[in-house]
Each structure stands twice: as C-alpha cells, then as structure tokens.
C-alpha cells in the first residue's frame, strides 16, 4: 500500500496523478477526497488513461450530521450527489434514521445507505419507505428477491404486519418437533455468503394442513398474527394460511 497526500487543492492536478501512476504503477486506487474543495474539481479532473472510476462512497459521522447538514447543506449536497453508497457512521439504535434517510435521499435518490454502529457494525435498519413492496396493498406480494427483506423486517418490526395478508411461494416443511397443526412454508436463502444457505420461514397454521405435503412448493396467502408459539418458546409471527396452491411436487431422490 502506497499513500500520497495532496496538502493543497492547487497541487491536486492531472500531471500529479499521471506522475504517481508512472512511479507506483497501482492496480487499485482509492482517492479520499476533501469535499470542501468542491466535487466539480474531482469530476473535471482527467484521470490517467487506465483508471476507471468504480464507485463514489461518502462516509458521514452521525453524531455531527444534523448540525453540519443544517448549516452546510450545499456542501453536503455536492458531496452526496454522485455517491452510490453512503455509510452513516457511529449510529445508535435510538437515532432518527428517517431524518438520515430523507436528508440523504433528497441529495442522492439512488444511493444505498448503510447505518453503522461502533458496537454492532452494520445495523439492520429497514424503514417502511425502503421496502420493495407497499404495506398499504390489500395483499403484500413477495417475489424471491424480496422474501429475505420481508423475513428480516418481520423479525425487527412485526407490528407493521399484524392483520395484513401476505402472498409468497415457498417450500413446505413439517419438522418433527413442531406442535400438531403447525408447519413452515419457507425458502432457502443466502444469509451472508454462498456457503451459508439457510431455510428460513415462520410458523404457519392451516385448517387444511393434511393437503400440504412436505417438500412440495406451494403459493400461499396468509394473515399475519403475533402470538406465543412453542416452536419459538416465546411470542413471534404466526401465519394463518387462508389459501394455498401446490405448484411443484417434491422431487424423488435418486
């Protein structure tokens, strides 16, 4: 790793970057830019011929964000406008995440936002505005891409979904330790990497459970409740299935 510092705005030039390129011959370059210099200077700079811009990331200190954003909004907007990812650093779970989101999205609508805590790392904060489906729909319809988002948000914000109807496709599982009448319609999802695939779903109840065969793929519509379930050993989401359609039968093992 080679580090070169430009102390003054005037010496951060095309010639200086070309000189570094010839001297160091880097395979990967990170520019930690001083946004107070104005982002246009960076955008107008002609980079060395073999340098391709991959991503602009902005890191913000949550502890001072509100003060700086209120008093230096034009500078913040300039820094955020071209960002594809924003890290809101030093967050706590008591922070006003809606303020953070709305402020950032007003400047960079397409940016992904990650909320980072010193103690917990990246926080699983999912605001209603960020969900890939509408909670106001009569039936919340999930596709394979939104299933994991729904699963995590159900764990963190169950109250959003109480009394609502959800529709999704999943695989029937009837674990032996489940109480009579209880089962799962879940999906195999990648939780952190390709080697970590888990079957995730919530306890379901259905008055026609005998028609559902373990391992079959089904589409269900279910109303979401929160109640004590022995399988959780506590209160948790319980899906009362109102309708089911088998769309794929379990494949026979060779």
N, C-alpha and C positions, 0 to 999 in steps of 0.2 A: 504494500500500500504506500503510495506516494502522496503527500499533501503539499499543496502550494496555495499560499494565501495572497489575495489581492487586497491590500490595505486601503487603496483609494479607487474611487469609481473610474477615474480617468485612465488608470493603467489596466483596467479590465477590457482588453481590446482583442480584435481578431488576430492581430500579429502575435500578441502574447499567447493566445491559445494555440496557434499554429506552432509556435516555438516549443511549447510544452509537449505538444503532440509528437514532434520530431525527436525531442530529448527523451521522453519517458516511454513512448510507444504503448499507450494504455490499451487494455482490452475492454475496460469498463470505466465509465466516468460518472461521478456524482458531483454536481455543482450545488453547493449550499449557498444560495444567493441571498444577498441583502435586499429584501423587498423595498426598503426605504429608498433605494437608488432608483426605483421605478421599473416595473416589469418590462416596459417597452424597450428599454436598452437591451435587455436579455433577448427579447423576441427579435429585435432588429439585427442582433449580432450574427455575422456569418460564421457558423461553426466550421471546424476542419472538415474536409471533404468526406471522410469516412465516419463521421459522428452522426448518428441518427437519434433524434430525441425519442425516448421510450415513454416517459411519464413525468408529469409535474405533480409533486406531492407537497402539501402545505401542513406544517405542524403548528398547532396553536396551544398555548397554555390556558387551560380552562379557568385557572384561578384569577387571571387578569383580563380574560376575554371581554367581559361585559363593559369594563371601563374603557379599554382600548377601542373596542368596536364602536362605542357611543361617541368617542371623541376623534377617532381616526378612521371613520367608515370608508372614506375614499381610498385610503392606502390599503385597508383590508380588502376592499372590493377588487382592487388592482391585483393583489397577490392571489386572491381566490379564483379569479375569473377563468384562468386557464388550468386549474387544478382538476385532475381526475380522481384524486384521493385526498381526503383531509383527515388528519389524526388530531382529535381533540384530547390533549394530554392532561394528566393529573386530575381526572374526574373523580367524583364520588357518586354513589347511587342516589344521593339527595339532590344532585344538581338539576337545574331546569333544562332538560335535554330538548324540550320543544323550542326553547329560546335558541339554543345552539343550532338546531336543525334549520329553523326558519331563517335565522341570520345568514347561515352559510348558503342555504339553497337560494336565497334572494340574490346572491352574487354568483353562485356556481350551481345552477339547477341540476346538472348531470353528475355532480361529484358524489362519490361514495364517501360516507362518513364513518369513522371508527372512533369509538369512545374508549379511552384508555385510562385505567386506574393504576396507581403505583403498586397497590397491594394485589389486585386481581388480574392485571393485564387487560386485554380487550374485553369490554363488558358486552353482554348480550342484551343490548337495548334496542327494542323494536317499537317505534311509535306507530300509531294507527295509520298515519299518513304514509309510512314506508311499506305497508303491507301490499303484496301484489294482488290483492283481492279486496272487495268492499264489504265491510261489516254491515252495511245497510241493505245488502241484497237479501231477498227472501230466502234464497239458498246459496250458501257460500260454496262455490265450486272450486275444488283444488285440482291442479294438474301435477305431474311428477316433480316439476321444478319448485312448486310452492308448498309441497307436502311438508318438507323439513322446516320451512319457515313457520308454517302453521303449528307444527308439533312443538317447536321451541316456544312460540308465543303463547300457546295453550298452557304450557308449564309456568311461564312467568306472569301471564295476565289472563287467567282463567275467567275472571269476572266479565271480560269483554264478550265472551262467547255464550254465557249462560242463557239458555232458552232459544238459542239460534240453531238453525239446521245447516248441516254441512254435508257435502256430497264429494266422495272421492272413490278411487279404485285401489284395492289392496288385497292382501293375501290373508285367508282365514287361518287362524291358529287357535288351538284349544289345549293350552298347557294343562298337564295333569293336576297341578296344584291349585288351579282355579276353582272357585266355588261353582256349584251346579247352576247352569244358565248363563254363565259368564264366558266370554271368549275375547279374541282380539281380531280386528281387521287392520293390519299394519303393512309396512313396506320396509324393504332393505334399503338403507341409506348410508352414504359415506359420511362419517362424523368428523373425521379430521384428515384422513389420507386414504389412498386406495386399499391399503392393507387393513383398514379399520371399518369394516362394513357391519352394521348392526340392524337387527329387525326391531323397529320402533312402532308402537301403537298404544292406544288407550283401551281400557276395559270397556267392553261392549255388552249390551243385553238385548235380547230379541225373543219375542214370543214364538218365533218360528225357527229357533236355532237348529232344530234337527234337520232342516233343509239345507243347512250350510255344512259342507264337507271340508275337513281340514286340508289345507294346501291348495284349495281352489281359489281362483282370482274372482273377486266379486266387486260390483259397484254398489255402494250403499248410500242411503240418505239417513241421517241420524240427528236426533235432537240432543244438545249438549247439556248435561247437568253436572253438578258437583256434589258428591256425597261420599260417605265412608265406604270404602271397598276393602275387603280382606286382602286382596292382591296387593294393594298399596300399603296396607297396615296403617292407613290414615285416610283423610279426605283427599279426593282428587277428581279429575274429569272422568265422567262415565257417559258413554254414548248409547242412547236408546234408539236402536235401529227401527226405522219406520218402513223402509223399503229396501229390498236387495235384489240384485240381478247377477246371476253367475255368468261370467264372460270368458272363463278359461278354467279347464279342469286340470287337476294335479297330474303332472307327467309321471308315468310309471318309471321306476328306477330300473336301469339295466342290470 
